[in-house]
Structure formats: structure tokens, C-alpha cells
């Protein structure tokens, strides 16, 4: 995703949230978000491979147990 496209999305989201952001903050946020989105898309492509169709994230299961939502005995 291009930096200008990310910046435009950050501006729109900030406007919808009624969150006034100065241009330098929009730029800083967009750079970080752009990197996150790129990495997330790479990971999504890897995890969408047919050989990984049955893989589920173990961290989601562990977080549920560790945060007390599910008892350790169940």
C-alpha cells in the first residue's frame, strides 16, 4: 500500500473519530501503519497457502486459558 494511500486513510479515520491530527502526526502514524499493513499482508498470504489451511493460532487458545475465561480443568 502506498504511503499516500495510507495517509489518506489515516486522515479519513481521524476525521470520522473527530480526532484532530497535525500533518506531522499523520505522517508518523502512516509510516508505522504502512509497515504493519505490509507485514500483515505478507503473513496473510503465507497463512492462506493450501498447505496451512488447518493451522490455527495457538496464542488465541492460550490467551483464553491464561486470562481465566476457561478454567485449566476443562
Secondary structure, DSSP 8 states (H G I E B T S, - for coil): --HHHHHHHHHHHHHHTT----HHHHHHHHHHHHHHHHHHHHHHHHHTSGGGTT---HHHHHHHHHTTSS-TT-
